[in-house]
Amino acid sequence: MLFLNLDRGSLLRGLALLSGALALALYCWGLLHVFGAVLEAEDGGADSAPVRPCRTTPAKGVEAVDYTIGYVPLRFVCETRGGGSYVSDRVPGYVNPGALGFALAGVALAVGAGYEAESTARRAAATPPDEAPRITG
């Protein structure tokens, strides 16, 4: 097992990198859902009104006329005639909390790796190096 041979700082850096990559992958997965909804909303034709991703309305009689997208948090927002809006369910519910959790974990692990590197450097500076034995002849 590779991770058993790593020192603590290298392990923390690797886990921080993995956590950051997972956060990025999860956010990109959500972006794919949002852009798919945008493509569906922009598709014209006889079946284009109301906007297709907004057809599941939160209340009766509410008709979506336009949409906007939000990037942080990731969402597809349907705008109604009266100036109101509601969030469509196109982005899976686990995307935003999961990406935030992995991002925060990655930052915490990176800070821990930096602390570990600093404490290792301080220990190395405080410990005098072993003197080589003198050869007298």
N, C-alpha and C positions, 0 to 999 in steps of 0.2 A: 504494500500500500504506500503510495507516494506521499500522502499527507502525513504519515507517521514519521517520515524523515525530515519534515520541514520544521524550522524553528517557529516560535509563536508569531513573530512579526510577519513572516512570509505567509503563514496560514491566514492571518487576519487580512492581509492585502489580497490574497486570492479569494477569500470569502467576500470581501468588499467588491471586488471586480465582478464576481458571479452575481451578487445581489444587484449591482448596478445594471448588469446585462439583462437580468430578469425583469427589472423595472422598465427598461427600454423596450424589451420584447413585448411586455404586456401593454405598454402604451401604444406601440405600433399595431398591435392586434385591435385595440380600440379604434385607432385611426382608420384601419381597414373597414370597420363597421360604419364609421361616420362617413367616409368617402363613398362607400356603397350606397348609403342612404341619400347622399347628395346626387349621385348618378341616377338613382331611382326618382328623386324629386325633379331633376332637370329633364327627364325623359318626357317629351311633349306627346301630344296625341289626344285622342278622344277620352282617354281614361286618366287625364292628368290633373283634374280638379275634383276634389281637393288634393293637395299634395299627398302622394302615396304613403310616405313614411309617417304622415300625421293622421292617418285615418282612424287610428285608435284614440278617440278623444276621451278626456277625463269626465266630461259632462255631456248630456244630451243638448243638441242645438248649437254646439260650439263648432265652428268651421274654421279650419286653418287656411290662411291665404298666402303665407310666406314662411320662410324658415331662416334661422341663423345657426351657426355652429360655434361652440365654445371649445377652446383648446385646453384650458385649465380651470376646472375639471373638464374632461372630455365629454361633450354632450351634443345632441341634435335637438334644437329648440324650435318648436312650432309656434308661429305667431298667428293670433286670431284677429278677426275684424275689429273688435272693440279695443284693440291696443294691448290685450293681454297675451300671455304666452304660457306654454307648458312644455315640459321636457318629454321627448319621445323615448320609447324604450328600445331604441336601436342599439345603443351601447350596452353591452352586458353589465349587470350590476357589480360584478367582481373586478372590473377593469380599474376604475379609479382608486378604490381603497387598496387593491393589490399593488398597483404601481406606486402609490404613496408609501405603503408599508415597505416594499423592497427598496425604494429610494432612501427612506429614513434608515433602514437597517444598513444599507451600503455606506451611508455617511457615518453612522455610528462605528461601523467596523473600520472604516478608513481612519477615523480619529483614534480608535484603539490601536491601530497599527502604527500611527505616528507616535503615540504615547509610548508604545513598546520600543520603538526605535530610539526614542529620546532616552528612555531609562537604560537601555542597553549601552548607549554611548556614554552616559554618565557613569555607569558601573565600570566600563572599560577605562575611562579617564581617571577614576578614583583608585583603581587597582594598579600598583606599579608593576611594570613588566619584570619578569624573572631575569635576574642578571646571569649572564653566561659565566660559567666557572673560568677562572683565570688559570692559564697554564704557565706554570713556572718551570723553568728549565734548568 
